[in-house]
Amino acid sequence: MSENKDAISEEEAVQENIFQVTALIALLEQKGILTRQEVLDEVQGLKNRG
């Protein structure tokens, strides 16, 4: 299998996703759109439904 030089590892992809989600939550919280607790509650609700 040939390896793509631009490809990133699964671990790097997960880490990048964590940074992006964290940044979005922080920005939404700073703008007063939602609170961190609302996000945590929504995540818990998704886990309970899944």
FENLINUR-V260250 format. One record per run of one state. SS is the DSSP state (H for helix, E for strand, - for the rest). FROM is the first residue (numbers start at 1). TO is the last residue. If there is no record, write none. Layout:
SS|FROM|TO / SS|FROM|TO
This chain:
-|1|9 / H|10|30 / -|31|35 / H|36|49 / -|50|50
